[in-house]
């Protein structure tokens, strides 16, 4: 293989490897005893966790960051995944983002959608084993982009 083609292959390979990284931000859960839960003030839910969604000075909790769950204008908010690995929308206060859990007309924010966190009879039921609203469950994984 000629040198220019080898260099091109290496550049493409390294760019592919660096793109597919996500940061684990814990679990969106009502369980205050699970260390990975955002409801645990001594674990991932700590207001001083460096990359916590409850820390107003972290990129994922700041009201000014584009990656924040609390910025109503954020477009790159953390993503939610259930225990099966299914995408469950973005943990975001943005009411206009179609994937936001705060969009009352969207698939992941409507109280009538079966995929919504806000549907007490669907994915947001406190009786579902993997629901973020179950106080004894694991909840949904939160992933931020690096």
Buried (B, 14 or more C-beta within 10 A) or exposed (E): EEEEEEEEEEEEEEEEEEEEEBBEBBBBBBBBEBEBBBBBBEBBBBEEBEBBBBBEEBBBBBEEBEBBBBBBBBEBBBBBBBEEEEBBBBBBBBBEBEBBBBBBEBBBBBEEBEBBBBBBEBBBEEEBEBBBBBBEBBBBBBBBBE
